[in-house]
Amino acid sequence: MALDPKLLEILACPQCKADVKLTADEKALKCVKCHRVYQIKDDIPVMLIDEATIEPDRPTKN
């Protein structure tokens, strides 16, 4: 089950408040500004700064 598009519209990075986008594999959300990656577990985004990883700029799904 994919994330609801309306949910994606309102989610923001808890660190810098920028938009997040689905990663290409649709298993995480990535901040467009600080590049933190928040995993999606059991169809729920884990938006905790301490659990995020930071990745260089890579393609995201629009």
Residue, then its C-alpha position, 0 to 999 in steps of 0.5 A: m500500500a502506497l502513502d496517500p498523496k494528500l499525506l505527502e502534500i502536508l508532510a515536511c522534514p522535522q529538521c528544516k521544515a522543507d518538503v519531502k519526496l518519496t525515494a525512487d524505491e518508495k521505501a522512504l521519504k527524502c528531504v529536498k533541502c537537507h537530504r535526510v531520509y526517513q524510512i517508511k515502516d508498515d506504511i507509516p513514515v518514521m519522521l524522527i530526526d534521530e532515526a533519519t540518515i543523510e544521503p547525497d542528492r539522488p533521484t526521488k519520485n515526483 
